[in-house]
């Protein structure tokens, strides 16, 4: 099964490149991509269209190689940026919730807006802690997991969950049966 990501996900990363590395950075990125990937995104990405995750991963790796350290850490930074840009506009009113329970409910719903396969689940596991899992995603990659880590960190902050920290505990790309992120909330109930 081929996994797909919504164009909005790709566009956020292209916007990041343009904002921080300019048109010259975008040109460098496009030149570094395979002909198929370049043809799919060079003249614009439709935010409501679906694109193969393999194309998205190729783009992430190229961005990290060109503008990062080649360790995929820039994928986490771009995931954080994507949440800050995307959630502060369309989902701005969600920030008024200031509720960890709300964040746990919204995260899996938004996953389905961005990916056509796999499932994200969020579960409160006591005072100030939640577990977020990604299951059944057919094309796992470290670039995607690190992007999700950054996105979860920013989303919890935007939604007013004070002191939220997100760590990655398991990763399908590293052989685990699912990806698992632990969200701890200082002074907040994770229900």
NORVEN-V503125 format. One record per helix or strand. SS is the DSSP state (helix for helix, strand for strand). FROM is the first residue (numbers start at 1). TO is the last residue. Records with the same first field share a line. If there is no record, write none. Layout:
# NORVEN-V503125
SS=FROM-TO ; FROM-TO
This chain:
# NORVEN-V503125
strand=4-6 ; 50-52 ; 115-115 ; 119-124 ; 129-135 ; 164-170 ; 179-185
helix=7-32 ; 35-41 ; 53-67 ; 73-87 ; 92-97 ; 100-114 ; 142-158 ; 172-174
